[in-house]
Amino acid sequence: MKTTLLRTGMLILLVCLAAGSVLAQHGPAGRGHGHGRGKGGAGQGQGHDRDHMDFRYLLENHQKIKREVRVLPNGVQTLAESDDPQVAAKIREHVYWMKERIEKRQPIRMRDPLFAELFKHAGQIKMVTEDTPKGVRVL
């Protein structure tokens, strides 16, 4: 049971890391950035604006990102890299802050079912990151 939940959580996290086009889009009805509720919006936690800018940057540069996914018995291993040093740095930054959000239970985009499910299981997700010369590996 725990292995299944861990694998599910890691797969959800993988989708978050690999689905830049979904992550960078505005919310329903074109409400867009911030929803008029002050810095970060309601329940978004600190860094929401930064996260949004990172998602947008990665979306705009998605063609420069190479991704690998390996399903393991206890979860997944992902590798995201770019030959462009600026994109590689942004990948590392994005992974760092998503790991922080998961560990500290600081959810974002809770109106999105994918993120709602991810943060629902945040306590069962363990991320180990390893910087590579061109990006980051997540175990």
Summary of the structure (lengths in Angstrom):
residues: 139
radius of gyration: 14.7
end to end distance: 19.5
largest distance: 43.8
contacts: 393
relative contact order: 0.20
helix: 51%
strand: 16%
